[in-house]
Amino acid sequence: MQVIPHVTDAIKTFAQADTDDLDFVLCEIGGTVGDIEGLPFIEALRQLHNELTREQSCFVHVTLVPYIAAAGELKTKPTQHSVRELTALAFSPISCCAAANGRCPKAKRAKIAQFCNVRKSAVIPRLTPAVFIRCRCKYHAEGLDNEVLRHFGLTAPEPELSRWEDVVERFHHPEGEVTIGVVGKYVGLA
């Protein structure tokens, strides 16, 4: 058995399984760009991207923009390096979701756009709201869905987000309390 083509073909088969009735499939590759564990997945999606055509797939890069307290600023260099690594692996993201502590100022977003070969409007701050489900509303407000629609040449009406907002409201005003036990690999993390 070889990683290429056996493992990558299995990943592609899994990613496309039972998708005939779907308009979109979102695939997340977790981890850090360049880590050996993720390379078969990155290679499989690179192959799939070429097999599907550019009009049928796109990449959105979620990246860390760390705040360095000693310098008193956000640093875009890790994002620049991760996009350079992705480009070396034949990936060209249409958007960068920049995870930063606090706001990602327009000047930093412009720098990311310039050095990562994406439009300024495609650098989306990945805020960390108190309620994770609120991320959908935040991404819409920052224009991520518009960037994806633009890539595919699609238009869509304004999304109905009231159900998402209702979940957030219920989170902030619960009817009671529930105790949940969590079993998993990273349960010791904060």
Salt bridges, closest charged atoms under 4 A:
ASP9 OD1 - LYS12 NZ 3.39
GLU43 OE2 - ARG46 NH2 2.63
GLU51 OE2 - LYS12 NZ 2.72
GLU73 OE2 - LYS75 NZ 2.84
GLU73 OE1 - LYS108 NZ 3.17
GLU142 OE2 - ARG103 NH1 3.35
GLU142 OE1 - ARG109 NH2 3.58
ASP145 OD2 - ARG136 NH2 3.63
ASP145 OD2 - HIS140 ND1 2.58
GLU147 OE1 - ARG119 NH2 2.46
GLU147 OE2 - ARG150 NH1 2.85
GLU158 OE2 - HIS140 NE2 2.67
GLU165 OE2 - ARG134 NH1 2.84
ASP166 OD2 - ARG170 NE 3.13
GLU169 OE2 - HIS173 ND1 2.78
